[in-house]
Amino acid sequence: MKRPAQHPQPTSLPLDSVARRWGLTRRNIRELLQTGQLPFEQVRGQLRVPLAAIQKYEAKTKPPVR
């Protein structure tokens, strides 16, 4: 019997997902990256924000969450 595929939990999110999560624009998220308020990593040419950094930022600033 086959088991359903296990998809690993993501360790980072793309900018669009972070923007949607906080009710901001992608441009707002880029500004946070440029000013160093939010760290990022580049994965296959795509900017992504580590989940740990997102959670830390949310705990510190309480951005609007939808």
C-alpha positions, -999 to +999 in steps of 0.1 A: +000+000+000+013+034-009+016+062+016+006+098+006+035+120-002+049+139+027+056+175+018+082+192+041+071+224+058+086+255+041+114+272+060+109+305+042+082+324+023+083+344-009+077+382-007+042+379-021+032+355+007+046+377+034+028+408+019-005+389+019+000+376+054+006+412+067-018+430+044+010+450+029+023+455-007+052+437-021+069+471-023+065+475+015+082+442+021+110+451-002+115+483+018+118+463+050+144+441+033+164+471+020+165+488+054+176+456+071+145+454+093+137+420+078+164+394+067+161+375+035+177+347+015+179+341-022+167+307-034+170+300-071+170+337-078+138+343-057+139+365-026+125+347+004+120+356+041+128+329+067+098+319+088+118+324+120+124+360+109+087+365+101+076+352+135+102+373+153+091+404+134+055+397+141+062+393+178+081+425+179+059+448+158+025+432+156+019+440+119-017+438+107-024+401+100-054+390+079 
